Amino acid sequence: MTTRNIKHWFDSGTPYIWLNAGAVTISVLLVMGLLFLIAYRGLSHFWPSEIAEFQLTEADSNTITVIGEMVEYETVQRSRLPEGDIRIPESEELVSRTLIKMGNRDYFGLDFMWVVDLAVRDIKYPNDLMAVERHEWGNLYGYLVSVKQNGEELGDKASNLWVLFQEQIIASQDVHNEIEHVEKDLIGDINYKMERLRLKQRSLERSGITADSAQLRETTEQQRLLDEEYNSYSSQLGNLYERLNQFSFVTRLSDGREVELPLAQVVRAYQPNNMNIAEDIIHYLMKLWEFVSDEPREANTEGGIYPAIFGTVIMVLIMAVMVTPFGVVAAVYLHEYAKQGPLVRTIRIAVNNLAGVPSVVYGVFGLGFFVYFVGGNIDALFFSDSLPSPTFGTPGLLWASLTLAILTVPVVIVSTEEGLSRVPRAIREGSLALGATKAETLFRTVLPMTASAMITGLILAIARAAGEVAPLMLVGVVKLAPSLPLDGNFPYVHLERKFMHLGFHIYDVGFQSPNVEAARPLVYATALLLVLLIIILNLAAIRIRNKLREKYRASEQH
Amino acid sequence: MKSSASNNTVSTKLDLTKDFNYKNSRYLKDVITRYLMTAGGIGVIIAIVLIAVYLVWIVIPLFLPAHTAKLASFEIPDKGPDVSLFYAVEEQREIAMRVLDTGTIVFFKTSDGEVINTENLLSQNRANVTSFAAGNSSGRLLGFGMSDGTVELRYHQYNISYPDDIRIISPQVFNPFDGDSIVVDESGASIVKLAVQGNEEQTTIAALTENSQLILVNLNIETNFLTDERTINKVVTTIPVQYGVRHIIMDVDQTELYFTDIENVLHYYNIRNKQSPILVQSLSVVEDEIDITAMEFLSGGISVLIGDNLGRIAQWFPVRDENNDYSLKKIRIFDSQISPIRQIVPEYFRKGFLALDESGKLGIYHATAHRTIKVQDLNAGHDGMIAIAPRANGLVVENSDSVVDVWELENEHPEVSWSSLWGKVWYESRDGPEYIWQSSSASNIFEPKFSLTPLAFGTLKASLYAMLFAIPLSIMGAIYTAYFMSAGLRNIVKPSIEIMAALPTVILGFLAGLWFAPIVEAYLPAMFLIFLVVPIAIIAAAYLWQFLPEKIKHRVPQGFEGLILLPVIILATTAVFLLSQPIEVWLFGGNLPLWLTQELGISFDQRNSFVVGIAIGFAVIPTIFSISEDAIFGVPKHLTTGSLALGATPWQTMAKVILLTASPGIFSAVMIGLGRAVGETMIVVMATGNTAIMDINIFEGFRALSANIAVEMPESELGSTHYRILFLAGLVLFMATFFFNTIAEVVRQKLRVKYSSL
């Protein structure tokens, strides 16, 4: 182990090889660590975590009770904490502390609280502590005291109280759903029809038809009918709300206060400390299902992300419908019909390079060209009745899809061209020798053999489009869309509507939401969904590409 | 037989025609396909090229010169022996106003000079008009100094009504003080020079009387909010004047007063307190023998424009020094005219201005951009007079031969010049020339600051730190994976790194901003240590490995070093993180970020360039890794075997043969990675503070071109300068990435030819 030995060892280059190996290991570790982090954080959020009741010594040596979930645990230097905390002895340089989600934002003002472990006197996990998910104000933690109807207490035996509570929640959920149906579907329908009627009237008036004409009278009659229908629904709504608001429940909070809350606010209530593993799993799956199938609540920080999934999928589908034919035609032209020479080579390099142009530049182009120029002209030509409020002259689904189609068309072109160049010459020549025309060769032999390459290109395009956010911020994505771009109202697909998107959802909830800490787990879950989607699409593309290679290797050998 | 033979020929004939038709249709289809494919293909390619064309198309108007055209020319309205004092145009450019020295105000149509309304203030005041001043252009206040020591104030206003959907503008004049004139000089000396400014709360008059007294009158209007009764408090003070007054101006806020005397000395008074005006500075603003011929405020009332008899216009404004004292500084000079400047007319809302000289030529300028947009000969003669329309889209000119010309002015983007986009600019109220991006503000006298330099700097800073992180990891990884790693492992490792190229950057940005940035702040020492400890741990592990018993060593086949290192790296990293906080407590008082700021003066933001560098580096690692791995793997095998056969160690072969051959490929990989880093948007938006500062400090944030586009584009007004500059930023990004990618592609194609020839 002399220095000469070491020098010799370094001269041989072995340590450098090991360093390079280390680089690979680090890269792989980074990749795997990232995926693991997202998966862990994203999936663990839905598990019903236990609720603890803490007895804490406050800085002024009073004792308080705090109820909540433990969210995070960390060690921190004393100097980074507020000075003069007498609970921490001078000798302790490192202090461990816990982040507690206290909920009850409407009563305490704060959702979260860091608690220095030294201040904790006692931790208990009482079985009858409950967590209540609400439509507003986030979670509530406390003890159930009573359930009331019109101010009268329901039930008498304490053992039945929880069951009664659950029954009432389910009953009011039903009413709630019914209200939602009436408000969103039925009344939404009427509003939509009224708006169309208004536009029709306006266009009639503009075309110079006088007030007493048959057409105008007809629309007035329709208007009257719609108004009637609307009134009947709104009285129905009134009844439903009355039914819903009869029920309330009383709960005792950590500070001993007893508060009465309307039952209509409750999404679900559970006692996590009292649940066995099977109930935990059921709860977990229910929450997971809610996450992918429900609408967001509370400025997107609670509830589901269904509209975002739906928006992403439909945008990508429309994009795919547009990008495939154009990409394939361009590739076929470049590879089969264009005269190969410096010009085509330049075009090919240019197309290749466009795949590397920053996506935000496409967004700028989409906003200027599609939205303002094309959309503005469409509005002036076909939707002049609703001006000055724009129809297509504003960011929307169609423009987002088109922008992404332009963004991804190079991917399809490159992939299809690669597929075309892999078709063995012998096959083409064989087809031509048998008397087939070029078009027949193309459609009957070459293109079918390229099909999987096209699909690879398409999948890669979709994977790229699904993950893009920057251009979408300019051409059509919003944080909360009032209605889906697909519904039961004619013409069913509303290309001009704004939509929600998974990637933008991550940005918006993670960075623009008023309560980032509470929203964070949901962002992880959304990120996980998006990553999974994109990895699956990419793996599919890789598999198809590999199969394709095998196939041609085989046909070349024959 | 016979018949059957003839039958045969007939059938063959039939077959032939059928065949012919069939063939025809096939060829037709073939031709149609060819044309369709060609048309479609060329169409798609054109559509793609359209992007660049469209970006350029939107950007070009920024650099177009101003356009002027004469719209109308007519005899001066209300022609007579009287002299014009002032002209103004209303917002729609339909009606203009001429003020005469008889106190007559004439409103006329700009299309043909038809007089609409005439008002005369002398019907109420029997004195003569001896001086005149107009207030701030959008305030529309007119002040007449009279021979009896009073001042008449008038507002001109334009009421718009729409009877029968036709716009009708009716001009009016009214006195804000209920028909009273303001007594300035009790002794009744006539007023020879005047400056006025007024708003709803107060009105200030600065007037020079014929016996050389400069009198400052402030009328403060208080409205009792219960009775709506107005009380007017009048404050009168005198400012000492030694050498007379040539030009006098007051700013729109009525806090600053400038006047020049006959010695061409500029006096700058702070009149915030109307009882005791303070002389801030008196200084000579032109060289000897040169006369000041015009003086005017730029819109906003901060900069003073001083025109001289050489046709030069200098911009001055007060600048604050270290002691918070203000002194006037000459900021820039516009030197495009040669005759003495007669009149300077500021634009209403922008920092542009017009200057008319004694040869009848007009200069169109923009102060911030330091740009002479156009010099146009108006043929106005030696004593012409001009007024600009409020939207800066028109011009009314009175010629010396009693003709009024109306000009159209098209000057959409005067604030853009090469120097305002890329150079240092001395903005109003700043201490010196700076690079600043600040596109909007709540105040409407705001000077937009469109310097792209800090944004481009931010982009380069992000790319630099990203590449510093990504290049070593990805290229070293590529070297190992392509050449040393066992084939089985390579088939797993390569795709799993490559798939990360598809990872949405919004996720990386989210993790960087919300997860990684707090960790960096909490474990800052670890961030430094990790770059030191992990390589040392790897080399130490490698060194110790050779002393392991042969038995164990043989269990692990060649090309699996990476797997052995897995626990080493994890352990080293964990150790570094465990040690981080104790080290921080021991050496830096428990708070390294604070220590950095206090002891070294390095400011620390939580979302900083270090975090962004790692995140973007992470995003580009797969790209660089994949392309350089392909390049190294593609080096022909006979080169390596030859080298090994000549006795070189594997590492020597790698360093001296393979890397040299594959270096163009690695270069193109880096270029493509750089292109990606430059254009990265979401990570930058989410993981930095997005403040446009120019500082290379790794612990501070920045604002990148791409992030700036994403953040500001949705709010910018269609067709505005801001909108077009954002397009310009997009174009810059487009060209930068296109440039990097083209280099990479050309190099790669050359390499492909080289490999096949080896």
Interface residues (C-beta under 8 A of the other chain):
Chain A: I6 W9 S12 G13 T14 P15 Y16 I17 W18 L19 N20 A21 G22 A23 V24 T25 I26 S27 V28 L29 L30 V31 M32 L34 L37 I38 E74 T75 V76 Q77 R78 S79 R80 E93 L94 F326 G327 V329 A330 A331 V332 Y333 L334 E336 Y337 A338 I347 I349 A350 V351 N352 N353 L354 G356 V357 P358 S359 V360 V361 Y362 G363 V364 F365 L367 G368 F369 Y372 I406 V409 P410 I413 T437 K438 A439 E440 L442 F443 L460 A463 R464 A466 G467 E468 V469 A470 M473 L474 G503 F504 I506 Y507 G510 F511 V516 R520 V523 A527 L530 V531 I534 I535 L537 N538 L539 I542
Chain B: R26 Y27 K29 D30 I32 T33 R34 L36 M37 T38 G40 G41 I42 G43 V44 I45 A47 I48 V49 L50 I51 Y54 L55 I58 P472 L473 S474 M476 G477 I479 Y480 T481 F484 M485 V493 P495 S496 I497 I499 M500 A502 L503 P504 T505 V506 I507 G509 F510 L511 G513 L514 W515 A522 V534 P535 I538 I539 A541 A542 Y543 W545 Q546 E561 G562 L563 L565 L566 I569 I570 Q581 P582 E584 V585 G589 G590 N591 F618 I621 F625 T649 P650 W651 Q652 M654 A655 I672 G675 R676 V678 G679 E680 T681 M682 V685 M686 S706 I709 A710 M713 P714 L718 L726 F727 G730 L733 F734 T737 F738 F740 N741 T742 E745 V746 Q749
